[in-house]
């Protein structure tokens, strides 16, 4: 296996995250968060929460709304208006299970 120094690994991981973000935010806006959560156990909101948590761990105070706006590139309500569709009842039920299994209780 190729040896990669810590700084290069960090840069590669950051580039992979930026590519994932661009894919979800620019190329696949048709994929609904509820579908991501139901199939993969995470969604765009999870990614923005992980971003917030990483910032907070480094002493950078970000609110959930601020982290979402950074991740989404716009206020979350604007994203929902432009791209989010109403989820069928069976998707909403599946989401409750997926959320409980993957996220748990959130405050």
C-alpha positions in Angstrom: 0.0 0.0 0.0 1.2 3.5 -0.8 2.4 5.5 2.2 0.7 8.9 2.4 1.8 11.5 4.9 -0.8 13.0 7.2 -1.1 16.4 5.5 -1.5 14.8 2.1 -4.1 12.4 3.5 -6.0 15.3 5.0 -5.9 17.1 1.7 -7.2 14.0 -0.2 -10.0 13.5 2.3 -11.0 17.2 2.0 -11.0 16.9 -1.8 -13.1 13.8 -1.6 -15.6 15.5 0.7 -15.8 18.5 -1.6 -16.5 16.2 -4.5 -19.2 14.4 -2.6 -20.8 17.8 -1.7 -20.6 19.0 -5.3 -22.1 15.8 -6.5 -25.1 16.0 -4.1 -25.6 19.7 -4.4 -25.0 20.3 -8.1 -25.3 17.1 -10.1 -28.0 15.2 -8.1 -30.3 17.8 -6.6 -33.1 15.4 -7.7 -32.0 12.9 -5.0 -34.1 13.6 -1.9 -32.6 13.7 1.5 -35.2 11.3 2.7 -34.1 8.8 0.1 -30.5 9.2 1.0 -31.3 8.6 4.7 -33.5 5.6 4.0 -31.0 3.9 1.7 -27.6 5.0 3.1 -28.3 6.1 6.7 -27.1 9.7 6.1 -28.2 12.7 4.1 -27.1 16.3 3.3 -28.3 17.4 6.7 -26.1 14.8 8.3 -23.1 16.1 6.3 -23.8 19.7 7.5 -24.2 18.4 11.1 -20.8 16.6 10.8 -19.3 19.8 9.5 -20.8 21.8 12.4 -19.5 19.2 14.9 -16.0 19.3 13.4 -16.0 23.1 13.7 -17.3 23.0 17.2 -14.6 20.5 18.2 -12.0 23.0 17.0 -13.5 25.9 19.0 -15.5 27.4 16.1 -19.0 28.1 17.2 -21.4 27.3 14.4 -25.1 26.8 14.8 -27.1 24.2 12.9 -28.5 26.8 10.6 -25.1 28.3 9.9 -23.6 24.9 9.1 -26.5 24.1 6.8 -26.1 27.4 5.0 -22.4 26.7 4.5 -23.0 23.2 3.3 -26.0 23.9 1.1 -24.6 27.2 -0.2 -27.8 28.9 0.6 -30.3 29.1 3.5 -31.8 25.6 4.1 -35.4 26.9 3.5 -34.3 28.1 0.0 -32.9 24.7 -0.7 -36.1 23.0 0.4 -38.2 25.4 -1.7 -36.1 24.8 -4.9 -35.4 21.1 -4.6 -37.3 19.2 -1.9 -40.5 17.4 -2.8 -43.2 16.0 -0.5 -42.3 12.5 0.7 -44.8 9.6 0.5 -46.1 8.3 3.8 -44.2 5.0 3.4 -40.9 7.0 2.9 -41.7 9.1 6.0 -42.2 5.9 8.0 -39.0 4.4 6.7 -37.2 7.6 7.5 -38.2 7.4 11.2 -36.6 4.0 11.4 -33.5 5.0 9.5 -33.1 8.2 11.5 -33.4 6.3 14.8 -30.9 3.7 13.7 -28.3 6.1 12.3 -28.7 9.4 14.1 -30.7 8.7 17.3 -32.1 11.3 19.5 -31.0 14.8 18.5 -31.6 18.0 20.4 
